[in-house]
């Protein structure tokens, strides 16, 4: 006997924290330093209050995700019922839990959840609406780790525990009474879900169709989030619900009704366990994923599997000589930087084609990934993976190339397994190019260069596919003028106008591709792209010293205020903040500003007058740019200030949107003591490590950074040695780290203004 129905439903954002129901449990050491609550509350930092204009930007937008690194589905408590844009499943200040969600929220973003399903345990009379079924909870009665979550639902006196693998999960519900209701809701704001109940095998299956935002807003993404729920106990009753109408098992819908979800009732004189398998391919594949990942009913085994997966990742960086708060900040940041992109393929490699294709492909010898928040993550998240997870990075590159092969263009900001032009730039080129220049090349190189080159040299003339997000925005203008003039309003994009920012970012992307072309011996392309890498100069106004919007005839935008936020030609910031986005040609920028002293003076003004905004990504490299002017001691000073002022181990400890791990990846690099200023150039600028010792264990040989005499006050490098030899430069080569060795930094309370003052980091015209 089955009950099937088409569901119409609202999605619920959800929260979960865990507390042990039985004896106290201490997670393994490194996991004990991860606090998934960091970033779930409104930011407490000064610059967030100064620069943010909306509620979403005042939050880290993270959630307490349970599962494994880069997993398909993370499980979390739900405090709000929606899959609406810019609403996380969980907010710390909320006081009631509506259920526990298998989520695809892009952690820390302002996007949306998709294809999710929520399960809520209750007792007593049946209540199905999210607000009515919700329960109060206390932060003191919950525990959240990357591998496990538990909480006491005080209204029902039910202990809830959650553990998960990549595509599957197990939930354990322990009520004080002898009965239990399970409310199951596919979370779709559009009301297009489906649920089917199989009481004879204690199973509920269904799907939640995925819809796009940005390009094709509201349109079908061409796939669904499928789920299979298996319940350990037999049902005493079951049915569906729609609005205020709860339909018992004898009632069937015609498949076109407005049912909102399903319910089952259980006799429960002990803990009840529930297993959930998920997939983006089909219900059958969701069942296969569950059978492959959790073929048993051992909750502790699931938890242990997840803990082992996280420990394998977290232990790639070992630190010592710091406070518990600093270790918590660091390892929580490392956790946040390893949630996305998510694995999209099933355990057998099956995945739906990119861009709305109904064809099922097979990922052979690699995992297929989705949800690349690339405008954010190319800066530090992906460079971090090139260091810690090079094989996974190769799979991510191969995934991007499969998207390009199936859709005809390299994607710009691929999310929901679809094209979007959600943000500006063409940074898939930067991500692939950075990996390639750092020796990660075990992917289809011929296809990679072909598709990267197409994005960089061709304007998409097909109106329909261009509107769909394929091809660079405003490419005709960029090729004609060498910049995007103000007359081009960039209409077929979510972010419109923003012409100066687009020009800067395209110039950088062109530079990265020029390095790949040079590596491959494509000399003609290299020359053309290297020249285009200077296009930033066309929107840099030497009379003011800032980037500025420009018309086709060369006139500058008026009126001009360099510190005005949301200038129409700038993306999410001010001209002053974006002026520093020339990471590949810092020497050229310094010259355009009027020389070294003027350049340093402008940097000082940016930080001292509080114009710097750490809560948004385009400025994340800026503090490291002192080193290019021979003043690395100023980087050492200010990077410690940013760590102290913009981060903490509290729920409000992120200064802006986490944005798929970028805010945290900056912190990981900066606490280790170096940062990738310009991905695509295989160098890192040295900052000021927080820890006395950091060891990277990702390569065949460990690389260790020792900071002797280190403290909050002793932030300045006095001298350095690399593998026993004196080091007079404030940068490291990627290969030096990969090969293993030891960097020793002697720290002090006063700056050594001569160390590394002459041997500055490489940029476009002095690459070594």
C-alpha positions in Angstrom: 0.0 0.0 0.0 1.3 3.5 -0.9 0.2 7.0 -0.4 1.5 9.5 -3.0 0.9 13.2 -3.3 2.3 16.3 -4.9 3.3 18.7 -2.1 2.9 22.4 -1.8 5.0 23.8 0.9 7.0 26.5 2.5 10.7 25.9 3.4 12.0 26.3 6.9 15.4 27.5 7.9 16.7 25.4 10.7 19.1 25.2 13.5 20.6 22.4 15.5 23.0 22.0 18.4 23.6 18.9 20.2 23.9 17.7 23.7 24.6 14.1 24.8 21.6 12.2 26.1 23.5 9.6 28.0 27.0 9.8 29.4 29.2 12.9 28.5 31.2 12.5 25.3 34.4 14.2 24.5 35.1 14.6 20.8 38.7 13.9 19.6 41.0 16.8 20.3 41.0 18.7 17.1 37.2 18.3 16.7 36.8 19.8 20.2 38.3 23.0 18.8 35.6 23.4 16.2 32.5 25.4 17.1 30.0 25.3 14.3 28.1 28.1 16.0 30.7 30.7 15.1 29.1 33.0 12.5 25.5 32.1 13.3 24.7 35.3 15.1 24.8 39.0 14.0 28.4 40.2 13.7 29.9 42.0 16.7 32.7 43.6 14.7 33.1 47.3 14.2 33.5 47.3 10.4 30.4 45.1 9.9 28.4 47.8 11.7 30.2 50.6 9.7 30.0 49.1 6.2 27.1 46.7 6.0 23.8 48.0 4.7 21.6 44.9 5.1 20.8 42.3 7.7 22.4 39.5 5.6 25.7 41.3 5.5 25.7 41.7 9.3 25.7 38.0 9.7 28.2 35.3 9.0 25.3 33.3 7.5 26.9 30.0 8.6 25.0 27.1 10.1 25.9 24.1 12.3 26.5 21.7 9.5 26.9 18.0 10.4 28.3 15.5 7.9 31.7 15.1 6.2 34.0 17.5 4.4 32.5 18.7 1.0 29.5 16.4 1.5 26.5 16.3 -0.7 24.0 17.0 2.2 24.7 18.6 5.5 22.2 18.1 8.4 21.3 20.9 10.7 18.5 22.2 13.0 15.9 24.4 11.4 14.6 27.5 13.0 12.9 29.1 10.0 10.7 27.6 7.3 11.9 28.6 3.9 14.3 28.1 1.1 14.2 31.8 0.4 17.3 33.7 -0.7 19.5 35.1 2.1 17.9 33.0 4.9 20.2 30.5 6.5 18.6 27.3 8.0 19.7 28.4 11.5 20.2 31.6 13.5 21.6 31.7 16.9 19.1 34.2 18.3 16.1 32.0 17.4 14.5 30.2 20.3 12.5 27.4 18.6 13.5 24.5 16.5 11.0 23.4 13.7 12.9 20.3 12.6 16.1 18.8 11.4 17.0 19.5 7.8 19.0 17.7 5.1 20.4 21.0 3.7 22.2 22.3 0.6 22.6 25.8 2.0 25.8 27.4 0.6 27.4 28.0 3.9 27.7 31.7 4.8 26.2 32.9 1.6 23.3 35.0 0.5 21.9 32.5 -1.9 19.3 29.9 -1.0 18.8 26.4 0.2 17.6 23.9 -2.3 16.2 20.4 -2.7 16.1 20.0 1.1 13.9 17.9 3.4 13.0 18.4 7.1 12.1 15.8 9.8 10.6 16.9 13.0 9.8 14.6 16.0 6.9 15.4 18.2 4.7 13.8 20.8 1.0 14.1 21.6 -1.5 15.6 19.1 -0.4 15.9 15.5 0.9 19.4 14.6 2.4 19.8 11.2 2.9 23.5 10.4 6.4 24.6 11.1 5.5 27.2 13.7 3.0 25.0 15.4 5.2 21.9 15.6 8.3 23.8 16.8 9.8 23.3 20.2 11.7 25.6 22.5 15.3 24.6 23.2 18.3 25.9 25.2 21.8 26.5 24.0 23.0 24.9 27.2 21.3 21.6 26.3 22.8 21.2 22.9 26.1 20.1 21.4 27.4 20.9 17.9 30.4 19.4 16.3 31.2 18.8 12.6 30.3 15.1 13.1 27.5 15.1 15.6 24.6 17.3 16.8 22.2 16.8 19.7 19.6 18.8 21.5 16.7 18.4 23.9 13.3 19.5 22.5 11.9 20.8 25.8 8.3 21.1 24.6 8.2 17.4 23.8 11.0 16.0 26.1 12.7 14.4 23.1 16.5 14.0 22.9 17.5 14.4 19.2 20.9 13.2 17.9 22.2 13.6 14.3 25.2 12.1 12.5 25.9 12.0 8.8 28.1 10.9 5.9 28.3 12.6 2.5 25.0 11.6 1.1 23.2 9.9 4.0 22.5 10.4 7.7 21.1 8.8 10.8 18.9 10.5 13.4 18.2 9.1 16.8 15.1 10.3 18.7 14.7 9.4 22.4 11.3 10.5 23.8 10.4 10.3 27.5 7.0 8.9 26.6 5.9 5.8 24.7 4.9 7.3 21.4 6.4 9.5 18.7 5.3 11.4 15.6 7.6 12.1 12.7 6.6 15.1 10.5 8.3 15.0 7.1 8.3 18.0 4.9 10.1 18.6 1.6 11.0 22.3 1.7 9.8 24.0 -1.4 8.6 27.6 -1.6 7.1 26.8 -5.0 5.0 23.9 -3.7 6.2 21.3 -6.2 7.4 18.4 -4.1 6.3 14.8 -3.9 6.1 12.2 -1.0 5.2 8.6 -1.1 4.7 6.3 2.0 5.5 2.6 2.0 4.3 1.3 5.4 5.1 -2.3 4.5 8.8 -1.5 4.5 8.8 1.4 7.0 9.9 3.9 4.3 9.0 7.3 3.1 10.4 8.6 -0.2 10.1 11.9 -2.1 11.7 14.8 -3.8 11.9 18.6 -3.7 12.4 20.3 -7.1 15.2 22.8 -7.4 14.6 26.3 -8.7 17.1 28.8 -9.9 17.9 32.3 -8.7 20.0 35.0 -10.4 19.9 33.8 -14.1 16.4 32.3 -14.8 15.1 33.3 -11.4 12.3 31.0 -10.4 12.8 28.6 -13.3 13.3 24.9 -12.8 17.0 23.9 -12.5 16.1 20.6 -14.2 16.6 18.4 -11.2 15.4 17.7 -7.7 16.7 16.8 -4.3 15.6 13.1 -3.8 15.3 11.4 -0.4 14.6 8.0 1.0 13.7 7.8 4.7 13.9 4.4 6.5 12.5 4.1 10.0 13.6 1.4 12.4 10.2 0.9 14.0 6.9 0.0 12.3 4.1 2.6 11.9 1.0 2.7 14.0 -0.5 5.4 11.7 0.5 7.5 8.8 -0.8 10.0 6.3 -0.4 13.3 4.6 -1.2 16.9 5.5 -2.2 20.0 3.6 -2.9 23.3 5.2 -5.1 22.5 8.3 -6.3 19.3 6.7 -4.5 16.2 8.0 -5.4 13.2 5.9 -5.2 9.6 7.4 -3.8 6.6 5.6 -7.1 5.8 4.0 -7.0 9.1 2.1 -5.2 9.3 -1.2 -4.6 12.4 -3.3 -4.8 12.5 -7.1 -1.2 13.6 -7.3 -2.2 17.2 -8.0 -3.4 18.1 -4.5 -1.8 20.7 -2.2 -0.4 18.3 0.4 2.4 19.9 2.4 4.0 16.8 3.9 3.7 13.4 5.4 3.5 12.0 9.0 4.0 8.7 10.6 3.2 7.6 14.2 5.3 5.1 16.1 5.1 3.3 19.4 8.4 4.3 21.0 9.4 2.8 24.3 13.1 3.3 23.4 15.2 5.3 21.1 14.0 5.4 17.5 16.5 5.5 14.7 15.9 7.0 11.2 18.1 6.7 8.2 18.0 9.1 5.2 19.6 8.7 1.9 19.8 11.6 -0.6 20.7 12.1 -4.2 20.2 14.6 -7.1 19.7 11.9 -9.6 16.7 9.8 -8.5 14.9 8.2 -5.6 16.5 4.9 -6.5 20.0 6.5 -6.4 19.2 8.0 -3.0 18.4 4.4 -1.8 21.6 3.1 -3.3 23.6 5.9 -1.6 22.0 5.0 1.7 22.8 1.3 1.2 26.4 2.1 0.3 27.1 4.6 3.1 25.0 3.4 6.0 24.0 -0.3 5.5 23.5 -0.8 9.3 21.6 0.7 12.2 24.7 1.6 14.3 24.4 5.3 15.2 27.9 5.5 16.8 29.5 3.9 13.8 28.0 6.7 11.6 29.3 9.3 14.0 32.8 7.7 14.1 32.9 7.6 10.3 32.2 11.3 10.1 34.7 12.1 12.9 37.4 10.2 11.1 36.7 12.1 7.9 37.0 15.4 9.7 40.1 14.4 11.6 41.8 13.4 8.4 41.2 16.9 7.1 41.8 19.0 10.3 45.0 17.1 11.1 46.6 18.3 7.9 47.5 21.4 9.8 48.9 21.0 13.4 49.4 24.1 15.6 50.8 24.8 19.0 51.6 27.6 21.3 48.3 29.5 21.4 45.2 30.0 23.5 42.2 27.8 23.4 40.2 30.7 21.8 42.8 31.0 19.0 42.8 27.3 18.3 39.0 27.4 18.3 39.0 30.3 15.8 41.6 28.4 13.6 40.1 25.0 13.4 36.5 26.3 13.1 37.8 28.4 10.2 39.4 25.3 8.7 36.0 23.4 9.1 34.1 26.3 7.4 36.6 26.3 4.5 35.9 22.6 3.9 32.1 22.5 3.5 31.9 23.7 -0.2 32.0 23.0 -3.1 29.8 20.0 -2.5 30.0 16.5 -4.0 27.1 16.2 -6.5 27.7 12.7 -7.8 26.3 9.5 -6.3 28.4 6.8 -4.7 28.5 5.0 -8.1 29.5 8.2 -9.9 26.1 9.0 -11.5 25.2 12.7 -11.8 22.8 14.8 -13.9 24.3 16.9 -16.6 25.0 20.6 -16.1 22.7 23.4 -17.0 19.3 21.7 -16.9 20.3 18.6 -18.8 18.2 15.5 -18.1 21.0 13.2 -19.2 22.7 11.1 -16.5 26.5 11.0 -16.7 29.1 8.9 -14.9 32.0 10.5 -13.1 34.7 7.9 -13.6 37.8 8.1 -11.4 36.7 11.5 -9.9 34.0 13.0 -7.8 31.8 15.6 -9.5 31.4 18.8 -7.5 28.8 21.6 -7.6 28.1 24.9 -5.9 31.2 27.0 -6.6 30.8 30.4 -5.1 33.7 31.4 -7.3 33.7 35.2 -6.9 34.4 34.6 -3.2 36.3 31.3 -3.1 39.0 31.7 -5.8 40.8 34.1 -3.5 41.7 31.8 -0.6 39.4 28.7 -0.4 40.7 27.1 -3.5 44.3 28.1 -3.0 44.0 26.4 0.5 42.8 23.2 -1.2 45.7 23.3 -3.6 47.9 23.1 -0.5 45.9 20.7 1.6 43.8 18.7 -0.9 45.5 18.7 -4.4 43.8 15.5 -5.5 40.4 17.0 -4.6 41.3 20.2 -6.4 42.0 18.2 -9.5 38.5 16.7 -9.2 37.0 20.1 -8.8 38.8 21.3 -11.9 37.6 18.3 -13.8 34.0 19.0 -12.6 34.2 22.5 -14.0 35.5 21.2 -17.3 32.6 18.8 -17.5 30.2 21.7 -17.0 31.9 23.6 -19.8 31.9 20.5 -22.1 28.2 19.9 -21.5 27.1 23.6 -21.6 29.4 25.0 -24.2 31.0 27.7 -22.0 33.1 27.7 -18.9 30.7 28.8 -16.1 31.2 32.0 -14.2 29.5 31.2 -10.9 28.1 27.7 -11.2 25.4 27.0 -8.5 22.5 24.6 -8.4 24.3 22.7 -11.2 23.3 25.6 -13.5 24.9 28.6 -15.1 24.5 31.9 -13.3 26.2 35.3 -13.6 25.5 35.9 -9.9 28.7 37.9 -9.4 31.2 39.6 -11.6 34.5 38.4 -13.1 35.4 35.2 -14.8 37.2 33.5 -11.9 36.8 29.9 -12.8 39.7 30.8 -15.1 41.6 32.1 -12.0 40.9 28.9 -10.0 41.9 26.5 -12.8 44.9 28.7 -13.7 46.1 28.8 -10.1 45.9 25.0 -9.7 47.7 24.6 -13.1 50.5 27.0 -12.2 51.0 25.2 -8.9 51.5 21.8 -10.6 48.0 20.3 -10.4 47.4 19.3 -13.9 45.9 15.8 -13.8 42.8 16.8 -15.7 42.0 17.3 -19.4 44.5 20.0 -20.2 43.5 20.4 -23.9 39.8 20.9 -22.9 40.8 23.2 -20.1 42.8 25.6 -22.3 40.2 25.5 -25.0 37.3 26.5 -22.7 39.3 29.1 -20.8 40.4 30.7 -24.0 36.9 30.7 -25.3 35.6 32.7 -22.3 38.5 35.1 -22.6 38.4 35.8 -26.4 34.8 35.3 -27.5 31.7 37.2 -26.8 28.6 35.1 -26.7 26.3 36.3 -29.5 23.5 33.8 -28.8 20.9 35.9 -26.9 19.2 33.0 -25.1 22.3 31.3 -23.8 23.9 34.6 -22.9 20.9 35.5 -20.8 21.2 32.1 -19.3 24.6 33.0 -17.9 26.9 31.7 -20.6 29.9 33.8 -21.5 31.5 36.9 -19.9 29.2 39.8 -19.2 29.8 43.0 -21.3 32.5 41.2 -23.3 31.9 43.2 -26.4 32.5 46.5 -24.6 35.6 45.1 -22.8 37.2 43.9 -26.1 36.4 47.2 -27.9 37.5 49.7 -25.3 39.8 47.8 -23.0 37.4 48.6 -20.2 33.7 48.5 -19.7 32.3 52.0 -20.3 29.5 53.5 -18.2 27.2 53.4 -21.3 27.1 49.6 -21.0 24.7 48.9 -18.1 25.3 45.2 -18.3 21.6 44.4 -18.3 21.7 40.6 -18.6 23.3 40.1 -15.2 22.2 39.9 -11.6 24.8 42.6 -10.7 24.3 45.3 -13.2 26.6 48.1 -14.1 29.6 47.9 -11.8 31.8 48.6 -14.8 35.1 49.6 -13.1 35.0 46.5 -10.8 34.4 44.3 -13.8 37.3 45.8 -15.7 39.6 45.2 -12.8 38.6 41.6 -12.3 38.7 40.8 -16.0 42.2 42.2 -16.2 43.3 39.9 -13.4 41.6 36.9 -15.0 43.4 37.7 -18.3 46.7 37.8 -16.4 46.1 34.3 -15.0 45.3 32.9 -18.4 48.4 34.7 -19.8 50.5 32.7 -17.4 48.8 29.4 -18.5 49.4 30.4 -22.2 53.0 31.1 -21.5 53.4 27.7 -19.7 51.8 26.0 -22.7 53.9 27.9 -25.3 50.9 29.7 -26.7 53.0 32.8 -27.4 50.4 34.8 -29.4 47.8 34.3 -26.7 50.3 35.1 -24.0 51.2 38.5 -25.6 47.6 39.5 -26.1 46.5 38.5 -22.6 49.5 40.1 -20.9 48.6 43.3 -22.6 45.0 43.0 -21.6 46.1 42.4 -18.0 47.0 46.1 -18.0 43.4 47.1 -18.7 43.0 48.1 -15.0 44.9 51.2 -16.0 42.0 52.4 -18.2 39.8 52.8 -15.1 42.5 54.2 -12.8 42.3 58.0 -12.5 45.8 59.3 -11.9 44.4 62.7 -11.0 42.6 61.3 -8.0 44.6 58.2 -7.3 41.5 55.9 -7.4 39.7 53.6 -9.8 36.7 55.4 -11.2 33.8 54.8 -13.7 34.5 56.0 -17.2 32.5 56.8 -20.3 33.3 55.6 -23.8 34.7 59.0 -24.7 37.2 58.8 -21.8 35.4 61.2 -19.5 35.2 60.2 -15.8 32.1 59.7 -13.7 30.9 62.7 -11.8 30.3 63.4 -8.9 33.1 61.3 -7.4 33.6 60.4 -3.8 36.3 57.7 -3.3 34.8 56.5 0.0 31.2 56.4 -1.1 29.8 52.9 -0.7 27.7 51.3 -3.4 29.0 53.6 -6.1 27.2 52.4 -9.3 30.4 51.4 -11.1 31.8 49.4 -8.0 30.7 46.0 -6.8 29.8 45.9 -3.1 32.2 48.5 -1.8 33.8 51.9 -2.4 36.2 53.1 -5.1 38.9 53.3 -2.3 38.4 49.7 -1.3 38.4 48.4 -4.9 41.4 50.5 -6.0 43.6 47.8 -4.5 42.2 45.1 -6.6 45.2 44.9 -8.9 46.8 41.9 -7.2 48.8 40.8 -10.3 50.4 44.2 -11.1 51.1 45.8 -7.8 54.3 47.4 -9.1 52.2 49.0 -11.9 49.6 50.2 -9.4 52.3 51.7 -7.2 53.7 53.6 -10.1 50.3 54.9 -11.1 49.7 56.1 -7.6 52.8 58.2 -7.7 55.4 56.0 -6.2 56.2 54.0 -3.1 55.6 56.7 -0.5 52.3 57.7 -1.9 51.2 54.1 -2.2 52.1 53.4 1.5 50.4 56.6 2.6 47.2 55.5 0.8 47.3 52.1 2.4 47.8 53.7 5.8 44.8 56.0 5.2 42.6 53.1 4.2 43.3 51.3 7.5 43.8 54.2 9.9 40.6 56.0 8.8 38.6 52.8 9.0 37.8 52.7 5.3 38.9 49.1 5.0 36.0 46.6 5.0 37.1 43.1 5.9 33.5 41.7 5.7 33.6 41.7 1.9 36.1 39.8 -0.2 37.6 42.2 -2.8 39.9 43.7 -0.1 41.1 40.5 1.5 44.6 40.7 -0.2 45.0 44.4 0.6 46.7 44.2 4.0 49.4 42.0 2.4 50.2 44.6 -0.3 52.5 46.6 2.0 55.2 44.0 1.3 55.3 45.0 -2.4 56.5 48.5 -1.3 59.2 47.0 1.0 57.2 47.5 4.2 56.2 44.0 5.2 56.4 45.1 8.9 53.2 47.1 8.3 51.5 43.9 7.0 52.7 42.1 10.2 51.2 44.9 12.3 47.8 45.2 10.6 47.1 41.5 9.9 47.3 40.9 13.6 44.9 43.8 14.2 42.4 42.4 11.7 42.5 38.9 13.3 41.8 40.5 16.7 39.1 42.9 15.6 37.3 41.0 12.9 37.2 37.4 14.3 36.3 35.8 17.6 35.2 32.4 19.0 31.7 33.7 19.7 28.6 33.2 17.6 29.0 36.7 16.2 32.7 36.1 15.4 32.6 36.7 11.7 32.7 40.2 10.3 30.5 39.5 7.3 29.1 36.8 5.1 31.2 33.7 5.3 30.6 33.3 1.6 31.3 29.6 1.1 34.4 29.6 3.3 36.3 32.6 2.1 36.1 34.7 5.3 37.4 31.6 7.1 40.1 30.7 4.6 41.6 34.2 5.0 41.8 33.5 8.7 43.4 30.1 8.2 46.1 31.5 6.0 46.7 34.6 8.1 46.9 32.7 11.4 49.4 30.4 9.7 51.4 33.4 8.6 51.1 33.7 4.8 48.5 34.5 2.1 48.0 34.0 -1.7 47.7 37.6 -2.8 47.3 36.8 -6.5 46.2 33.2 -7.2 47.8 32.3 -10.5 51.2 33.5 -9.2 52.6 30.5 -7.2 53.8 32.7 -4.3 52.5 33.6 -0.9 53.2 36.8 1.0 54.5 36.2 4.5 52.5 37.9 7.3 52.7 37.3 11.1 51.8 33.8 12.3 49.7 33.7 15.5 51.0 30.3 16.5 54.4 29.4 17.8 54.5 26.4 15.5 52.5 25.4 12.5 53.0 22.2 10.5 51.4 21.4 7.2 51.1 17.6 6.7 49.5 17.6 3.3 52.6 16.7 1.2 55.0 13.9 1.3 57.2 16.0 3.6 55.9 18.3 6.3 56.4 22.0 6.2 56.8 23.7 9.5 56.8 27.4 10.5 58.4 28.2 13.8 57.9 31.6 15.3 60.3 32.0 18.2 59.6 34.6 20.9 56.1 34.9 19.5 53.2 36.7 21.3 50.4 39.2 20.7 52.9 42.0 21.3 55.8 40.3 19.5 54.2 40.4 16.1 57.1 41.7 14.0 59.6 39.5 12.2 63.2 40.3 13.1 64.9 37.7 11.0 64.1 34.5 9.1 65.7 31.3 7.9 64.4 28.8 5.4 65.8 25.3 5.8 68.7 26.8 7.8 69.6 29.5 5.3 68.9 33.2 5.9 65.8 34.4 4.2 65.6 38.1 3.2 62.3 38.0 1.4 58.7 38.3 2.6 57.3 35.6 0.4 57.4 31.9 -0.1 57.3 29.9 -3.3 54.5 27.3 -3.5 57.0 24.5 -4.3 59.0 25.4 -1.2 56.0 24.5 0.9 55.1 21.4 -1.1 58.7 20.1 -0.9 58.7 20.4 2.9 61.1 22.0 5.2 61.2 24.6 8.0 60.7 28.3 8.1 62.0 29.9 11.3 60.9 33.4 12.2 62.4 35.4 15.0 59.7 37.7 16.4 60.0 40.9 18.4 57.9 43.8 19.7 59.4 46.5 17.4 59.4 46.3 13.6 62.6 45.5 11.8 62.0 47.9 8.9 65.0 46.6 6.9 64.0 42.9 6.8 62.8 42.0 3.3 62.6 45.7 2.4 64.5 45.3 -0.9 63.5 41.8 -2.1 59.8 42.4 -2.7 57.2 39.8 -3.8 56.9 39.1 -7.6 54.1 40.7 -9.6 53.3 40.9 -13.3 56.6 42.4 -14.7 59.1 40.8 -12.3 57.9 37.1 -12.1 60.8 34.8 -11.3 
